[in-house]
Amino acid sequence: MNTQEHLKLVEQYSAANYHPLPIVLTRGEGAWVWDIDGNKYLDCLSSYSALNQGHRHPKIIEALRTQSEKMTLTSRAFHNDQMGVFLKKLCELCEMEMALPMNTGVEAVETVIKTARKWGYLHKKIPKDKAEIIVCNHNFHGRTTTVVGFSSEPQYREGFGPFAPGFKLIDYGNLEQLEKAITSNTAAFLVEPIQGEAGILIPPQGYLTEARKICQKNKVLFILDEIQTGLGRTGKLFCYQYEKNAKPDLLVLGKALGGGVYPVSAVVSSKEILGVFKPGDHGSTFGGNPLASAVGITSLDVLVDEKLPENSFETGEILLEELRKIKSHHVQETRGKGLMIGVEIKIASGPARPFCDQLMKLGLLAKETHGQVIRLSPPLNIQKKEIHFILEKMNAVLSK
């Protein structure tokens, strides 16, 4: 089958909930992918940061293969010999005491919402069904009805109500609004260290530290969603580590935790906070399964052993600095941390999508976000020569 035949099949049989680039990929290795016609591309999306370790990392593939030949699923009705090892490694890496494993990122977000509410009722003595969680405008925490219910994006909400109550929206980066929004019924503040889907929006320096102080002062849980920013993406193991004393009460992880081969997510916290659960309160048939756990163990090992956060920091600084030197009347702003970079296109130049189409023709795969932003998030094991490839193609498209 050729490209057009594949695209026609998807058009006929798939719900149109995505608008992908018109390319059919068939193979990936490291930072590179190939389409069915044999054309080679540099992947600058990394499946929205799920491929931090690159495509088909040999150690992760071997872990997947080895475990799949022994056992793949037990459900949580029984113990398996991989989950405990995985959670110990994860907790030690996060400097936390306890973890609750799930599958997708949004499942972990749903988990943290339930955790925060139950903690609020048990420890803060919030009246029944009155718990509130503060979130930020332009947030993106997933696609379930609960989560889109507290989105500020009209398209994410339109046609999907009614929505769950109990959420307050404030402006991202605004500490004054955070303080004013807190009441005796506030259980938690849920925030992204960098807003990815919103266009790589970075809050003022010190925002996370001060937000944590405000939360501590008011007995409010400080929750960081590092599903996209975590595990090396921004040049630190976790993005909050750019600030002093910004460690959250609960950390939400996903995407790269599965090494690009299997969905793995988790909420990581203290025994006091995750100790609110008792058997039957929450669960997942696949959460913590032996295949996911074996993949998770190796995914973490690869990040640490190959110093991928450090490489992200070093190559990201080069990429960001050189992108800002490109002379282009199309660019409004270039911003980012590590290998999480957004190039914002001026409204007068039209949306970012045509620029992504042109980059694809030159062998570079990037995707627009929030209409005007070209997102650049290559795998963290990218080499400097591949950074120069990105710069060459971006310059060719932006300088037109």
C-alpha angles and dihedrals in degrees: 000000000000129000096268092051091053092048090050091053091052091047090052101043108024126080107245097241093127135050103207127181110268095258131112113213122202108168140026137187127172108320094341135086134185130212126221090266091058097254115148125223137180108236109228096169102056089200090294091310096314089115100055089135091050132247116319098348102203095229093050092046089050091051090050092048095045095049094043089059091057110033135333108181138019101156115224090282085091137028122250130202096243109050098068092049091049095048092047091054092045094049093048091050091049093042089234133127106227142018137198112208123216136158116243128033095247090052087058090050091051087049093052091049091054090045093051094047095048091046089051092054095044102038107021094036094228110178115263115285092358100101115131130200121199117219135171135254113258090024121156116198100148143289110280117119091253092053099043086048089071095040119114092211110103094209093055090056105034112113097001104089156144093084135198115265126224104081131111124198122215133169116277113253094015111125094177091059090048092056092047093048094056117100135166087272095056110117101173151355113225117195144154116235086221121015103232106178090041089066106280095297114184121201123225115285110270094025095119094046093051093043089054091051091051091049093048092049091054099038092248123145114246108217125186121198102210096163090122102020098044134086097045102313097123098040097271127075085250125016094229088066089079086078132055118247094004097124109138129230088231128022121201116207136177140123104059090035085080094051093232093291107077137019110258127161137160147181112226123196146119128310090246093057101038088038089079089085124089126183110294097024096099140353153152129213092218099031111116093004116164095251093051091045094050090049091046093052093053094041089058092045091053092050092052102035095047093043092233095164089055092049089048090054095047099043092038092057090052093047095047094046094048094044089056089056093059109110107225133149087205098065122090097177142339116213141160150109126248109331095338103097134159127197108199116211119214116252089236090061092055128240125330095245097085089052089054089049090054092047089053090056088054094051101263122114116208131148134217121242129192090006099277106048130088106210117214114191111146123177113286094240090065116136129229092251088058090050087057089051089056091049092049093053095041090050091050092053101036097045094056 
